[in-house]
Amino acid sequence: MPEIAIELTYEKIIEAASKLGEDDKERLFFSLNKDYAKALDEMRKEAWESHQQGESVQLKDLT
């Protein structure tokens, strides 16, 4: 199979990323930053465990 090579500048990558929707920008960020993705996943697990143990607060009670 023949190889195809293209050259992308940093500016073109930034331009393309700026055209993404918010969800796709978030997916791109976390796919490039595995440590942040891992930390966020851990925070979600901790929050869910706290909720399951009855330690969470309803949003209406925060205001």
C-alpha positions as CSV (number, residue, x, y, z in Angstrom):
1,M,0.0,0.0,0.0
2,P,1.5,3.4,-0.9
3,E,2.2,5.9,1.8
4,I,0.8,9.3,1.7
5,A,2.5,12.1,3.6
6,I,1.1,15.5,4.3
7,E,2.8,18.4,6.1
8,L,0.7,20.2,8.7
9,T,1.9,23.4,10.4
10,Y,1.1,24.1,14.0
11,E,-1.0,27.0,12.8
12,K,-3.1,24.7,10.6
13,I,-3.7,22.3,13.4
14,I,-4.8,25.1,15.7
15,E,-7.1,26.5,13.0
16,A,-8.7,23.1,12.5
17,A,-9.1,22.6,16.3
18,S,-10.7,26.0,16.7
19,K,-13.4,24.9,14.3
20,L,-14.4,21.9,16.5
21,G,-17.4,21.9,18.7
22,E,-17.0,22.0,22.4
23,D,-17.5,18.2,22.9
24,D,-14.9,17.4,20.2
25,K,-12.5,20.0,21.7
26,E,-12.8,18.2,25.1
27,R,-12.3,14.8,23.5
28,L,-9.2,16.1,21.7
29,F,-7.8,17.7,24.9
30,F,-8.2,14.5,26.9
31,S,-6.9,12.3,24.2
32,L,-3.7,14.4,24.1
33,N,-3.4,14.7,27.8
34,K,-3.7,11.2,29.3
35,D,-2.8,12.4,32.8
36,Y,-5.7,14.8,32.9
37,A,-8.0,12.1,31.5
38,K,-6.9,9.7,34.2
39,A,-7.3,12.4,37.0
40,L,-10.7,13.3,35.8
41,D,-11.8,9.7,35.7
42,E,-10.5,9.2,39.3
43,M,-12.4,12.3,40.4
44,R,-15.6,11.0,38.8
45,K,-15.2,7.7,40.6
46,E,-14.6,9.4,44.0
47,A,-17.7,11.6,43.5
48,W,-19.8,8.6,42.6
49,E,-18.6,6.7,45.6
50,S,-19.4,9.7,47.9
51,H,-22.8,10.0,46.3
52,Q,-23.5,6.2,46.9
53,Q,-22.5,6.7,50.5
54,G,-25.0,9.5,50.9
55,E,-22.2,12.2,51.3
56,S,-23.3,14.3,48.3
57,V,-25.3,17.5,48.4
58,Q,-28.1,18.4,46.1
59,L,-27.5,21.3,43.8
60,K,-30.4,23.3,45.1
61,D,-28.8,23.2,48.6
62,L,-25.6,24.8,47.3
63,T,-27.2,28.2,46.6
